[in-house]
Amino acid sequence: MEGSYQQVTVAPSDEFTVLGTDTRRLMTRQLWGARVLQAGQRPPDCDRNDRWTFTLFAGEPLTDHQAESGTVLKGKVRFRLGKSDRGIGSARGVPAIAIC
């Protein structure tokens, strides 16, 4: 899913529901960080990939009215705050699925 934090958080829940769970609440810094650590040489949202992206943490509340996101740039994990209504192609909302 591409779009702004606001687009993701106000979208109908059925767009993000998998096996009865609204996956937006799982779009957090903690789960994204785990994906980065497990990815090896090609982490998600890395400038080494064909297309650089960053992931919006739609499961996190706004911080001072700004949306949190994460990326890997020049070999370093970076977190940033940005406008919650900024919808650009490099922003992603990545649903996580709870494994029981």
N, CA, C and O atoms as a printed pandas DataFrame, in Angstrom:
     atom_number atom_name residue_name chain_id  residue_number  x_coord  y_coord  z_coord
0              1         N          MET        A               1    0.837   -1.170    0.000
1              2        CA          MET        A               1    0.000    0.000    0.000
2              3         C          MET        A               1    0.878    1.227    0.000
3              4         O          MET        A               1    1.785    1.331    0.825
4              5         N          GLU        A               2    0.639    2.140   -0.884
5              6        CA          GLU        A               2    1.339    3.414   -0.913
6              7         C          GLU        A               2    0.373    4.506   -0.509
7              8         O          GLU        A               2   -0.822    4.417   -0.788
8              9         N          GLY        A               3    0.876    5.525    0.138
9             10        CA          GLY        A               3    0.037    6.645    0.507
10            11         C          GLY        A               3    0.472    7.273    1.804
11            12         O          GLY        A               3    1.524    6.944    2.352
12            13         N          SER        A               4   -0.349    8.182    2.291
13            14        CA          SER        A               4   -0.016    8.898    3.510
14            15         C          SER        A               4   -0.495    8.134    4.748
15            16         O          SER        A               4   -1.299    7.206    4.656
16            17         N          TYR        A               5    0.010    8.542    5.883
17            18        CA          TYR        A               5   -0.418    7.983    7.166
18            19         C          TYR        A               5   -1.925    8.141    7.306
19            20         O          TYR        A               5   -2.620    7.207    7.704
20            21         N          GLN        A               6   -2.427    9.327    6.978
21            22        CA          GLN        A               6   -3.863    9.576    7.089
22            23         C          GLN        A               6   -4.665    8.666    6.163
23            24         O          GLN        A               6   -5.718    8.164    6.560
24            25         N          GLN        A               7   -4.192    8.444    4.944
25            26        CA          GLN        A               7   -4.904    7.559    4.016
26            27         C          GLN        A               7   -4.978    6.146    4.563
27            28         O          GLN        A               7   -6.016    5.492    4.454
28            29         N          VAL        A               8   -3.898    5.670    5.145
29            30        CA          VAL        A               8   -3.866    4.312    5.681
30            31         C          VAL        A               8   -4.777    4.196    6.902
31            32         O          VAL        A               8   -5.554    3.248    7.008
32            33         N          THR        A               9   -4.685    5.153    7.819
33            34        CA          THR        A               9   -5.432    5.023    9.073
34            35         C          THR        A               9   -6.937    5.238    8.917
35            36         O          THR        A               9   -7.711    4.730    9.728
36            37         N          VAL        A              10   -7.372    5.983    7.890
37            38        CA          VAL        A              10   -8.815    6.201    7.714
38            39         C          VAL        A              10   -9.450    5.256    6.692
39            40         O          VAL        A              10  -10.667    5.279    6.505
40            41         N          ALA        A              11   -8.653    4.439    6.039
41            42        CA          ALA        A              11   -9.189    3.495    5.050
42            43         C          ALA        A              11  -10.111    2.484    5.737
43            44         O          ALA        A              11   -9.953    2.213    6.928
44            45         N          PRO        A              12  -11.067    1.929    4.996
45            46        CA          PRO        A              12  -11.935    0.904    5.579
46            47         C          PRO        A              12  -11.119   -0.276    6.109
47            48         O          PRO        A              12  -10.145   -0.698    5.486
48            49         N          SER        A              13  -11.524   -0.794    7.251
49            50        CA          SER        A              13  -10.754   -1.873    7.885
50            51         C          SER        A              13  -10.665   -3.124    7.021
51            52         O          SER        A              13   -9.690   -3.869    7.123
52            53         N          ASP        A              14  -11.670   -3.373    6.164
53            54        CA          ASP        A              14  -11.618   -4.584    5.338
54            55         C          ASP        A              14  -10.435   -4.574    4.365
55            56         O          ASP        A              14  -10.011   -5.635    3.907
56            57         N          GLU        A              15   -9.899   -3.394    4.045
57            58        CA          GLU        A              15   -8.724   -3.325    3.156
58            59         C          GLU        A              15   -7.467   -3.867    3.833
59            60         O          GLU        A              15   -6.502   -4.221    3.156
60            61         N          PHE        A              16   -7.473   -3.933    5.169
61            62        CA          PHE        A              16   -6.294   -4.356    5.907
62            63         C          PHE        A              16   -6.537   -5.563    6.807
63            64         O          PHE        A              16   -5.656   -5.948    7.575
64            65         N          THR        A              17   -7.713   -6.158    6.721
65            66        CA          THR        A              17   -8.053   -7.275    7.607
66            67         C          THR        A              17   -7.637   -8.609    6.981
67            68         O          THR        A              17   -8.002   -8.934    5.851
68            69         N          VAL        A              18   -6.866   -9.359    7.755
69            70        CA          VAL        A              18   -6.416  -10.691    7.357
70            71         C          VAL        A              18   -6.743  -11.626    8.511
71            72         O          VAL        A              18   -6.305  -11.406    9.640
72            73         N          LEU        A              19   -7.510  -12.665    8.225
73            74        CA          LEU        A              19   -7.897  -13.647    9.234
74            75         C          LEU        A              19   -8.493  -12.983   10.473
75            76         O          LEU        A              19   -8.213  -13.382   11.604
76            77         N          GLY        A              20   -9.319  -11.963   10.241
77            78        CA          GLY        A              20  -10.020  -11.297   11.332
78            79         C          GLY        A              20   -9.221  -10.253   12.094
79            80         O          GLY        A              20   -9.724   -9.692   13.067
80            81         N          THR        A              21   -7.985   -9.975   11.679
81            82        CA          THR        A              21   -7.141   -9.000   12.364
82            83         C          THR        A              21   -6.871   -7.812   11.461
83            84         O          THR        A              21   -6.415   -7.983   10.331
84            85         N          ASP        A              22   -7.146   -6.618   11.944
85            86        CA          ASP        A              22   -6.805   -5.397   11.214
86            87         C          ASP        A              22   -5.297   -5.216   11.339
87            88         O          ASP        A              22   -4.800   -4.862   12.408
88            89         N          THR        A              23   -4.582   -5.453   10.272
89            90        CA          THR        A              23   -3.117   -5.491   10.315
90            91         C          THR        A              23   -2.480   -4.117   10.502
91            92         O          THR        A              23   -1.278   -4.032   10.758
92            93         N          ARG        A              24   -3.243   -3.058   10.381
93            94        CA          ARG        A              24   -2.663   -1.719   10.576
94            95         C          ARG        A              24   -2.101   -1.549   11.985
95            96         O          ARG        A              24   -1.098   -0.860   12.171
96            97         N          ARG        A              25   -2.731   -2.166   12.970
97            98        CA          ARG        A              25   -2.234   -2.005   14.334
98            99         C          ARG        A              25   -0.878   -2.685   14.525
99           100         O          ARG        A              25   -0.191   -2.434   15.515
100          101         N          LEU        A              26   -0.495   -3.543   13.581
101          102        CA          LEU        A              26    0.791   -4.236   13.645
102          103         C          LEU        A              26    1.881   -3.519   12.842
103          104         O          LEU        A              26    3.017   -3.991   12.791
104          105         N          MET        A              27    1.551   -2.393   12.220
105          106        CA          MET        A              27    2.546   -1.629   11.456
106          107         C          MET        A              27    3.326   -0.739   12.421
107          108         O          MET        A              27    3.068    0.460   12.524
108          109         N          THR        A              28    4.278   -1.342   13.125
109          110        CA          THR        A              28    4.994   -0.624   14.168
110          111         C          THR        A              28    6.494   -0.630   13.929
111          112         O          THR        A              28    7.020   -1.422   13.147
112          113         N          ARG        A              29    7.155    0.261   14.614
113          114        CA          ARG        A              29    8.615    0.349   14.542
114          115         C          ARG        A              29    9.253   -0.966   14.979
115          116         O          ARG        A              29   10.242   -1.404   14.390
116          117         N          GLN        A              30    8.693   -1.596   16.008
117          118        CA          GLN        A              30    9.261   -2.836   16.526
118          119         C          GLN        A              30    9.217   -3.959   15.493
119          120         O          GLN        A              30   10.224   -4.632   15.271
120          121         N          LEU        A              31    8.064   -4.168   14.858
121          122        CA          LEU        A              31    7.978   -5.235   13.850
122          123         C          LEU        A              31    8.797   -4.911   12.615
123          124         O          LEU        A              31    9.408   -5.806   12.031
124          125         N          TRP        A              32    8.821   -3.650   12.204
125          126        CA          TRP        A              32    9.644   -3.260   11.055
126          127         C          TRP        A              32   11.113   -3.519   11.361
127          128         O          TRP        A              32   11.846   -4.029   10.514
128          129         N          GLY        A              33   11.549   -3.166   12.576
129          130        CA          GLY        A              33   12.937   -3.399   12.969
130          131         C          GLY        A              33   13.302   -4.877   12.943
131          132         O          GLY        A              33   14.409   -5.238   12.543
132          133         N          ALA        A              34   12.377   -5.731   13.366
133          134        CA          ALA        A              34   12.622   -7.172   13.322
134          135         C          ALA        A              34   12.797   -7.642   11.881
135          136         O          ALA        A              34   13.657   -8.477   11.600
136          137         N          ARG        A              35   11.988   -7.112   10.970
137          138        CA          ARG        A              35   12.131   -7.459    9.545
138          139         C          ARG        A              35   13.494   -7.039    9.026
139          140         O          ARG        A              35   14.131   -7.786    8.282
140          141         N          VAL        A              36   13.951   -5.847    9.411
141          142        CA          VAL        A              36   15.255   -5.353    8.964
142          143         C          VAL        A              36   16.361   -6.275    9.472
143          144         O          VAL        A              36   17.258   -6.642    8.714
144          145         N          LEU        A              37   16.302   -6.650   10.741
145          146        CA          LEU        A              37   17.342   -7.507   11.323
146          147         C          LEU        A              37   17.380   -8.884   10.671
147          148         O          LEU        A              37   18.456   -9.466   10.534
148          149         N          GLN        A              38   16.230   -9.415   10.268
149          150        CA          GLN        A              38   16.165  -10.747    9.688
150          151         C          GLN        A              38   16.420  -10.774    8.185
151          152         O          GLN        A              38   16.563  -11.852    7.608
152          153         N          ALA        A              39   16.478   -9.628    7.551
153          154        CA          ALA        A              39   16.535   -9.576    6.089
154          155         C          ALA        A              39   17.912   -9.837    5.499
155          156         O          ALA        A              39   18.013  -10.165    4.317
156          157         N          GLY        A              40   18.958   -9.704    6.272
157          158        CA          GLY        A              40   20.300   -9.935    5.722
158          159         C          GLY        A              40   20.787   -8.772    4.884
159          160         O          GLY        A              40   20.684   -7.616    5.294
160          161         N          GLN        A              41   21.328   -9.082    3.687
161          162        CA          GLN        A              41   21.956   -8.075    2.842
162          163         C          GLN        A              41   20.995   -7.126    2.133
163          164         O          GLN        A              41   21.404   -6.044    1.712
164          165         N          ARG        A              42   19.732   -7.509    1.992
165          166        CA          ARG        A              42   18.753   -6.683    1.274
166          167         C          ARG        A              42   17.558   -6.345    2.173
167          168         O          ARG        A              42   16.456   -6.846    1.949
168          169         N          PRO        A              43   17.769   -5.503    3.183
169          170        CA          PRO        A              43   16.648   -5.179    4.068
170          171         C          PRO        A              43   15.570   -4.386    3.340
171          172         O          PRO        A              43   15.834   -3.775    2.304
172          173         N          PRO        A              44   14.356   -4.396    3.883
173          174        CA          PRO        A              44   13.291   -3.590    3.282
174          175         C          PRO        A              44   13.650   -2.110    3.415
175          176         O          PRO        A              44   14.355   -1.714    4.343
176          177         N          ASP        A              45   13.167   -1.313    2.493
177          178        CA          ASP        A              45   13.349    0.136    2.576
178          179         C          ASP        A              45   14.811    0.540    2.626
179          180         O          ASP        A              45   15.198    1.411    3.406
180          181         N          CYS        A              46   15.611   -0.087    1.799
181          182        CA          CYS        A              46   17.050    0.170    1.789
182          183         C          CYS        A              46   17.447    0.830    0.471
183          184         O          CYS        A              46   16.901    0.504   -0.583
184          185         N          ASP        A              47   18.388    1.749    0.536
185          186        CA          ASP        A              47   18.842    2.414   -0.683
186          187         C          ASP        A              47   19.615    1.476   -1.608
187          188         O          ASP        A              47   19.920    1.857   -2.738
188          189         N          ARG        A              48   19.940    0.259   -1.161
189          190        CA          ARG        A              48   20.589   -0.734   -2.028
190          191         C          ARG        A              48   19.603   -1.461   -2.935
191          192         O          ARG        A              48   20.013   -2.091   -3.911
192          193         N          ASN        A              49   18.327   -1.384   -2.632
193          194        CA          ASN        A              49   17.304   -2.056   -3.431
194          195         C          ASN        A              49   17.061   -1.290   -4.730
195          196         O          ASN        A              49   17.521   -0.158   -4.881
196          197         N          ASP        A              50   16.341   -1.905   -5.663
197          198        CA          ASP        A              50   16.065   -1.260   -6.944
198          199         C          ASP        A              50   15.350    0.074   -6.778
199          200         O          ASP        A              50   15.561    1.013   -7.546
200          201         N          ARG        A              51   14.505    0.137   -5.765
201          202        CA          ARG        A              51   13.740    1.362   -5.504
202          203         C          ARG        A              51   13.798    1.653   -4.019
203          204         O          ARG        A              51   13.403    0.812   -3.211
204          205         N          TRP        A              52   14.278    2.819   -3.644
205          206        CA          TRP        A              52   14.349    3.207   -2.241
206          207         C          TRP        A              52   12.961    3.567   -1.742
207          208         O          TRP        A              52   12.218    4.278   -2.419
208          209         N          THR        A              53   12.613    3.085   -0.576
209          210        CA          THR        A              53   11.320    3.369    0.039
210          211         C          THR        A              53   11.524    3.613    1.532
211          212         O          THR        A              53   12.618    3.423    2.063
212          213         N          PHE        A              54   10.482    4.026    2.179
213          214        CA          PHE        A              54   10.443    4.046    3.638
214          215         C          PHE        A              54    9.071    3.558    4.057
215          216         O          PHE        A              54    8.106    3.681    3.303
216          217         N          THR        A              55    8.981    3.004    5.262
217          218        CA          THR        A              55    7.724    2.446    5.734
218          219         C          THR        A              55    7.109    3.351    6.785
219          220         O          THR        A              55    7.769    3.756    7.742
220          221         N          LEU        A              56    5.826    3.664    6.591
221          222        CA          LEU        A              56    5.059    4.410    7.581
222          223         C          LEU        A              56    4.642    3.471    8.695
223          224         O          LEU        A              56    4.263    2.328    8.436
224          225         N          PHE        A              57    4.709    3.934    9.917
225          226        CA          PHE        A              57    4.279    3.126   11.056
226          227         C          PHE        A              57    2.863    3.532   11.423
227          228         O          PHE        A              57    2.650    4.289   12.370
228          229         N          ALA        A              58    1.895    3.023   10.668
229          230        CA          ALA        A              58    0.492    3.373   10.879
230          231         C          ALA        A              58   -0.055    2.826   12.190
231          232         O          ALA        A              58   -1.100    3.279   12.655
232          233         N          GLY        A              59    0.629    1.866   12.791
233          234        CA          GLY        A              59    0.222    1.333   14.083
234          235         C          GLY        A              59    0.716    2.158   15.258
235          236         O          GLY        A              59    0.388    1.870   16.408
236          237         N          GLU        A              60    1.500    3.176   14.970
237          238        CA          GLU        A              60    2.011    4.070   16.008
238          239         C          GLU        A              60    1.177    5.353   16.012
239          240         O          GLU        A              60    0.734    5.802   14.955
240          241         N          PRO        A              61    0.961    5.943   17.182
241          242        CA          PRO        A              61    0.259    7.231   17.194
242          243         C          PRO        A              61    1.145    8.330   16.623
243          244         O          PRO        A              61    2.365    8.179   16.552
244          245         N          LEU        A              62    0.534    9.421   16.219
245          246        CA          LEU        A              62    1.302   10.563   15.736
246          247         C          LEU        A              62    2.167   11.122   16.868
247          248         O          LEU        A              62    1.793   11.046   18.038
248          249         N          THR        A              63    3.302   11.671   16.519
249          250        CA          THR        A              63    4.200   12.334   17.459
250          251         C          THR        A              63    4.234   13.802   17.095
251          252         O          THR        A              63    4.723   14.167   16.026
252          253         N          ASP        A              64    3.721   14.647   17.969
253          254        CA          ASP        A              64    3.639   16.087   17.665
254          255         C          ASP        A              64    2.976   16.326   16.312
255          256         O          ASP        A              64    3.434   17.158   15.528
256          257         N          HIS        A              65    1.903   15.597   16.042
257          258        CA          HIS        A              65    1.117   15.709   14.804
258          259         C          HIS        A              65    1.883   15.237   13.571
259          260         O          HIS        A              65    1.506   15.573   12.448
260          261         N          GLN        A              66    2.940   14.472   13.758
261          262        CA          GLN        A              66    3.720   13.968   12.631
262          263         C          GLN        A              66    3.755   12.446   12.660
263          264         O          GLN        A              66    3.702   11.826   13.722
264          265         N          ALA        A              67    3.845   11.854   11.460
265          266        CA          ALA        A              67    3.869   10.399   11.309
266          267         C          ALA        A              67    5.303    9.889   11.389
267          268         O          ALA        A              67    6.230   10.512   10.871
268          269         N          GLU        A              68    5.466    8.742   12.050
269          270        CA          GLU        A              68    6.781    8.112   12.150
270          271         C          GLU        A              68    6.996    7.160   10.973
271          272         O          GLU        A              68    6.054    6.542   10.478
272          273         N          SER        A              69    8.246    7.055   10.538
273          274        CA          SER        A              69    8.585    6.116    9.472
274          275         C          SER        A              69   10.017    5.643    9.675
275          276         O          SER        A              69   10.771    6.210   10.466
276          277         N          GLY        A              70   10.377    4.583    8.936
277          278        CA          GLY        A              70   11.721    4.032    9.025
278          279         C          GLY        A              70   12.265    3.677    7.663
279          280         O          GLY        A              70   11.514    3.362    6.739
280          281         N          THR        A              71   13.595    3.733    7.546
281          282        CA          THR        A              71   14.280    3.374    6.316
282          283         C          THR        A              71   15.700    2.945    6.658
283          284         O          THR        A              71   16.162    3.121    7.785
284          285         N          VAL        A              72   16.390    2.375    5.661
285          286        CA          VAL        A              72   17.807    2.062    5.804
286          287         C          VAL        A              72   18.523    2.858    4.718
287          288         O          VAL        A              72   18.293    2.652    3.527
288          289         N          LEU        A              73   19.385    3.761    5.141
289          290        CA          LEU        A              73   20.074    4.657    4.212
290          291         C          LEU        A              73   21.560    4.662    4.538
291          292         O          LEU        A              73   21.960    4.938    5.669
292          293         N          LYS        A              74   22.374    4.354    3.531
293          294        CA          LYS        A              74   23.834    4.299    3.690
294          295         C          LYS        A              74   24.246    3.379    4.838
295          296         O          LYS        A              74   25.157    3.680    5.609
296          297         N          GLY        A              75   23.537    2.238    4.926
297          298        CA          GLY        A              75   23.887    1.223    5.905
298          299         C          GLY        A              75   23.426    1.492    7.325
299          300         O          GLY        A              75   23.788    0.748    8.237
300          301         N          LYS        A              76   22.638    2.534    7.538
301          302        CA          LYS        A              76   22.171    2.866    8.877
302          303         C          LYS        A              76   20.647    2.919    8.915
303          304         O          LYS        A              76   20.005    3.444    8.006
304          305         N          VAL        A              77   20.083    2.366    9.984
305          306        CA          VAL        A              77   18.644    2.451   10.199
306          307         C          VAL        A              77   18.328    3.878   10.614
307          308         O          VAL        A              77   18.972    4.445   11.497
308          309         N          ARG        A              78   17.321    4.445    9.957
309          310        CA          ARG        A              78   16.952    5.830   10.263
310          311         C          ARG        A              78   15.447    5.920   10.478
311          312         O          ARG        A              78   14.655    5.327    9.746
312          313         N          PHE        A              79   15.086    6.663   11.482
313          314        CA          PHE        A              79   13.685    6.938   11.760
314          315         C          PHE        A              79   13.468    8.423   11.556
315          316         O          PHE        A              79   14.346    9.239   11.837
316          317         N          ARG        A              80   12.285    8.765   11.062
317          318        CA          ARG        A              80   12.011   10.181   10.847
318          319         C          ARG        A              80   10.556   10.469   11.139
319          320         O          ARG        A              80    9.715    9.572   11.209
320          321         N          LEU        A              81   10.290   11.747   11.308
321          322        CA          LEU        A              81    8.931   12.246   11.456
322          323         C          LEU        A              81    8.598   13.042   10.208
323          324         O          LEU        A              81    9.451   13.761    9.687
324          325         N          GLY        A              82    7.372   12.924    9.722
325          326        CA          GLY        A              82    6.954   13.653    8.533
326          327         C          GLY        A              82    5.485   14.017    8.609
327          328         O          GLY        A              82    4.772   13.598    9.522
328          329         N          LYS        A              83    5.052   14.785    7.659
329          330        CA          LYS        A              83    3.659   15.199    7.607
330          331         C          LYS        A              83    2.762   13.979    7.468
331          332         O          LYS        A              83    3.031   13.089    6.661
332          333         N          SER        A              84    1.701   13.942    8.255
333          334        CA          SER        A              84    0.815   12.775    8.237
334          335         C          SER        A              84   -0.030   12.700    6.971
335          336         O          SER        A              84   -0.596   11.650    6.668
336          337         N          ASP        A              85   -0.123   13.796    6.233
337          338        CA          ASP        A              85   -0.918   13.784    5.000
338          339         C          ASP        A              85   -0.052   13.760    3.748
339          340         O          ASP        A              85   -0.559   13.925    2.638
340          341         N          ARG        A              86    1.231   13.557    3.917
341          342        CA          ARG        A              86    2.134   13.532    2.766
342          343         C          ARG        A              86    2.033   12.175    2.078
343          344         O          ARG        A              86    2.430   11.156    2.643
344          345         N          GLY        A              87    1.514   12.165    0.885
345          346        CA          GLY        A              87    1.360   10.925    0.137
346          347         C          GLY        A              87    2.310   10.900   -1.045
347          348         O          GLY        A              87    2.025   11.501   -2.081
348          349         N          ILE        A              88    3.432   10.218   -0.904
349          350        CA          ILE        A              88    4.393   10.110   -1.993
350          351         C          ILE        A              88    4.630    8.647   -2.309
351          352         O          ILE        A              88    4.409    7.781   -1.463
352          353         N          GLY        A              89    5.070    8.372   -3.502
353          354        CA          GLY        A              89    5.223    6.994   -3.970
354          355         C          GLY        A              89    6.218    6.161   -3.196
355          356         O          GLY        A              89    6.093    4.937   -3.157
356          357         N          SER        A              90    7.215    6.799   -2.570
357          358        CA          SER        A              90    8.211    6.010   -1.847
358          359         C          SER        A              90    7.753    5.627   -0.444
359          360         O          SER        A              90    8.426    4.850    0.234
360          361         N          ALA        A              91    6.617    6.162   -0.001
361          362        CA          ALA        A              91    6.081    5.793    1.314
362          363         C          ALA        A              91    5.239    4.538    1.198
363          364         O          ALA        A              91    4.405    4.410    0.302
364          365         N          ARG        A              92    5.473    3.601    2.131
365          366        CA          ARG        A              92    4.724    2.343    2.102
366          367         C          ARG        A              92    4.090    2.097    3.455
367          368         O          ARG        A              92    4.638    2.462    4.495
368          369         N          GLY        A              93    2.949    1.483    3.423
369          370        CA          GLY        A              93    2.352    0.912    4.625
370          371         C          GLY        A              93    2.447   -0.584    4.461
371          372         O          GLY        A              93    1.886   -1.138    3.515
372          373         N          VAL        A              94    3.138   -1.247    5.354
373          374        CA          VAL        A              94    3.382   -2.682    5.185
374          375         C          VAL        A              94    2.657   -3.442    6.277
375          376         O          VAL        A              94    3.106   -3.446    7.423
376          377         N          PRO        A              95    1.548   -4.084    5.950
377          378        CA          PRO        A              95    0.844   -4.852    6.975
378          379         C          PRO        A              95    1.673   -6.035    7.461
379          380         O          PRO        A              95    2.368   -6.695    6.689
380          381         N          ALA        A              96    1.579   -6.280    8.747
381          382        CA          ALA        A              96    2.195   -7.467    9.324
382          383         C          ALA        A              96    1.059   -8.438    9.653
383          384         O          ALA        A              96   -0.081   -8.022    9.860
384          385         N          ILE        A              97    1.370   -9.696    9.697
385          386        CA          ILE        A              97    0.352  -10.701   10.018
386          387         C          ILE        A              97    0.764  -11.390   11.310
387          388         O          ILE        A              97    1.881  -11.892   11.436
388          389         N          ALA        A              98   -0.144  -11.406   12.255
389          390        CA          ALA        A              98    0.132  -12.091   13.531
390          391         C          ALA        A              98    0.157  -13.597   13.282
391          392         O          ALA        A              98   -0.787  -14.144   12.713
392          393         N          ILE        A              99    1.207  -14.257   13.694
393          394        CA          ILE        A              99    1.340  -15.714   13.573
394          395         C          ILE        A              99    1.049  -16.311   14.938
395          396         O          ILE        A              99    1.745  -16.027   15.913
396          397         N          CYS        A             100    0.022  -17.135   15.003
397          398        CA          CYS        A             100   -0.371  -17.721   16.296
398          399         C          CYS        A             100    0.034  -19.173   16.362
399          400         O          CYS        A             100   -0.211  -19.837   17.369
